[in-house]
Amino acid sequence: MNAPLAKHQRFMGFDFGTRRIGVAFASAIGTGAQGLSTVRNGPGGPDWQVLDQLVAAWEPDALVVGLPLNMDGSPGPVTPLARRFGNRLAGRYHRHLYWVDERLSSFAAEQDLRESGLSAAKRAKLLDQTAAEQILATFLAQRSCGPETRE
């Protein structure tokens, strides 16, 4: 879905995984991304009830989904699943959808959490939503420098 980016000021970011989906929120005029939740995902699909509640509570203008690519930029095994999830999000919530290359977002999130001094258990609990924060940070940085991938 294409629309003038300037219309979008509030963004909800997603780090898609086959077992968990990290969710974060950022405002274009805010101080950065904020992790919100880690939502269950599985063979039956994501926990749409929790996602419905998050979208209703935070009212994003647009959705940003991390696109899991291989290090060489080619699609990975999870790429089609992430695309399906993103397209379902956009259709369900009638929001504009942006894709962000998420290579190394989980690695960067783990590094940030490790440096924070949190226990391994607390890091594991926050990893997916921290990766979603990284995805939003990448998106906002690209937004300030030029066009990003959108659909």
C-alpha positions as CSV (number, residue, x, y, z in Angstrom):
1,M,0.0,0.0,0.0
2,N,1.5,3.3,-1.0
3,A,0.8,6.6,0.6
4,P,2.8,9.7,1.4
5,L,5.1,8.8,4.2
6,A,4.6,12.3,5.9
7,K,1.1,11.2,6.8
8,H,2.4,8.5,9.0
9,Q,3.6,9.6,12.4
10,R,3.0,6.5,14.6
11,F,4.4,3.1,13.6
12,M,4.0,-0.4,15.0
13,G,6.9,-2.7,14.2
14,F,7.0,-6.5,14.1
15,D,9.8,-9.1,14.3
16,F,8.1,-12.1,12.8
17,G,9.1,-15.6,14.0
18,T,7.5,-18.9,13.6
19,R,7.0,-19.3,17.4
20,R,7.0,-15.6,18.6
21,I,6.4,-12.2,17.1
22,G,8.0,-9.2,18.7
23,V,6.0,-6.0,18.7
24,A,7.2,-2.4,19.2
25,F,5.9,1.1,18.8
26,A,7.6,4.3,17.7
27,S,6.5,7.8,16.9
28,A,8.2,9.9,14.3
29,I,8.4,12.7,16.8
30,G,9.3,10.5,19.8
31,T,12.6,9.5,21.3
32,G,12.8,6.0,19.8
33,A,11.1,2.7,19.6
34,Q,9.5,1.0,22.7
35,G,9.0,-2.7,23.0
36,L,5.4,-3.6,23.7
37,S,4.9,-7.3,23.7
38,T,5.9,-10.7,22.5
39,V,3.0,-12.5,20.8
40,R,2.6,-16.2,20.4
41,N,2.7,-17.7,16.9
42,G,2.4,-21.2,15.8
43,P,0.9,-23.6,13.3
44,G,-2.6,-22.0,13.9
45,G,-1.2,-18.5,13.2
46,P,-0.5,-15.6,15.5
47,D,-2.5,-14.7,18.6
48,W,-4.8,-12.2,16.7
49,Q,-6.7,-11.3,19.9
50,V,-3.5,-9.9,21.4
51,L,-2.5,-8.2,18.2
52,D,-6.1,-6.7,17.9
53,Q,-5.7,-5.3,21.4
54,L,-2.2,-3.8,20.7
55,V,-3.3,-2.1,17.5
56,A,-6.5,-0.7,19.2
57,A,-4.5,0.6,22.1
58,W,-1.6,2.2,20.2
59,E,-3.4,3.2,17.1
60,P,-0.5,3.1,14.6
61,D,-0.8,4.9,11.3
62,A,1.4,2.3,9.6
63,L,2.9,-1.1,10.2
64,V,6.6,-2.0,9.7
65,V,7.5,-5.7,9.3
66,G,11.0,-7.0,9.3
67,L,11.8,-9.0,6.2
68,P,14.1,-12.0,7.1
69,L,16.7,-12.2,4.4
70,N,19.9,-14.2,4.0
71,M,23.2,-12.4,4.5
72,D,23.5,-12.2,0.7
73,G,20.1,-10.4,0.5
74,S,18.3,-13.4,-1.0
75,P,15.0,-14.6,0.5
76,G,15.4,-17.1,3.4
77,P,13.1,-19.9,4.4
78,V,11.0,-17.7,6.6
79,T,10.7,-14.8,4.1
80,P,7.4,-16.0,2.5
81,L,5.9,-16.6,6.0
82,A,6.8,-13.1,7.1
83,R,5.4,-11.6,3.8
84,R,2.1,-13.5,4.4
85,F,2.0,-12.3,8.0
86,G,2.7,-8.6,6.9
87,N,0.0,-8.8,4.2
88,R,-2.5,-10.2,6.6
89,L,-1.7,-7.5,9.1
90,A,-2.2,-4.7,6.5
91,G,-5.5,-6.2,5.4
92,R,-6.8,-6.9,8.8
93,Y,-6.0,-3.4,10.3
94,H,-6.3,-1.4,7.1
95,R,-2.9,0.2,7.6
96,H,-0.1,1.0,5.3
97,L,2.7,-1.6,5.3
98,Y,6.4,-1.0,5.1
99,W,9.1,-3.7,4.9
100,V,12.5,-3.4,6.4
101,D,15.5,-5.6,5.9
102,E,15.9,-7.2,9.3
103,R,19.3,-8.9,8.8
104,L,21.1,-8.9,12.1
105,S,18.2,-7.3,14.1
106,S,18.0,-10.2,16.5
107,F,21.8,-10.2,16.9
108,A,21.8,-6.4,17.6
109,A,18.9,-6.9,20.1
110,E,20.8,-9.6,21.9
111,Q,23.9,-7.4,22.1
112,D,21.9,-4.5,23.5
113,L,20.2,-6.8,26.1
114,R,23.5,-8.4,27.1
115,E,25.1,-5.0,27.6
116,S,22.2,-4.0,29.8
117,G,23.2,-6.5,32.4
118,L,19.9,-8.4,32.4
119,S,19.7,-12.0,33.4
120,A,19.6,-14.6,30.6
121,A,15.9,-15.4,31.5
122,K,15.0,-11.7,31.3
123,R,16.9,-11.3,28.0
124,A,15.1,-14.3,26.5
125,K,11.8,-12.8,27.4
126,L,12.6,-9.4,25.9
127,L,14.5,-10.5,22.8
128,D,11.7,-10.5,20.2
129,Q,10.3,-7.1,21.2
130,T,13.8,-5.7,21.3
131,A,14.4,-7.0,17.8
132,A,11.1,-5.2,16.8
133,E,12.6,-2.0,18.3
134,Q,15.7,-2.5,16.1
135,I,13.5,-2.9,13.0
136,L,11.6,0.3,13.8
137,A,14.9,2.1,14.5
138,T,16.2,1.0,11.1
139,F,13.0,2.1,9.5
140,L,13.1,5.5,11.1
141,A,16.7,6.0,10.2
142,Q,16.0,5.1,6.5
143,R,13.0,7.3,6.6
144,S,15.1,10.3,7.5
145,C,17.6,9.5,4.8
146,G,15.4,8.5,1.9
147,P,12.9,6.1,0.6
148,E,12.3,2.7,2.1
149,T,10.7,-0.4,0.8
150,R,6.9,-0.3,1.0
151,E,4.0,-2.3,-0.4
